[in-house]
Structure formats: C-alpha cells, structure tokens
C-alpha cells in the first residue's frame, strides 16, 4: 500500500497461519497467492502452520478484506523474525 509521494512500493510483513491441508503448501505457493492479490517481490519463510511473508504493495493506500489466514500485517520498518 504505497503512500502517496513516496514514489515506490512500500514493504509489508504478514504473519500467516495455515491449517488443515494448507499447512502442506510450499512457501512458493503461499507467495503466489499473495502475488495474485497484488503484492510484488513476495518472499515467504517458515513451514507448517506459521509463515512470514514480506512483499511490496505497488498501489495506492487501500482498505480491503484480508484472508483469514493473514493474522497480522504491518509496514516493514525492521527485520522481522519468524515466530516459533
């Protein structure tokens, strides 16, 4: 969600909680879902039910419903850690 005047996409960090068969998704599959939603340069780390994704939102600020799997999303201002 780019802030007007920054001139570039702004990074976001999302904590993702997967359950059921989704726990077996590869990080590449999780990243593809976020890219389908409009994020770019997505990187996903972790395994099983908890993943950490970092991606860029190239558009203007927006408010939208987020999937229930995304339990937290914030602007990236420091190096995140994968929760254990």
C-alpha positions, 0 to 999 in steps of 0.5 A: 500500500504505497503512500502517496509521494513516496514514489515506490512500493512500500514493504509489508510483513504478514504473519500467516497461519495455515491449517488443515491441508494448507499447512502442506503448501510450499512457501512458493505457493503461499507467495503466489497467492499473495502475488495474485492479490497484488503484492510484488517481490513476495518472499515467504519463510517458515513451514507448517502452520506459521509463515512470514511473508514480506512483499511490496504493495505497488498501489495506492493506500487501500482498505480491503478484506484480508484472508483469514489466514493473514493474522497480522500485517504491518509496514516493514520498518525492521527485520522481522523474525519468524515466530516459533 
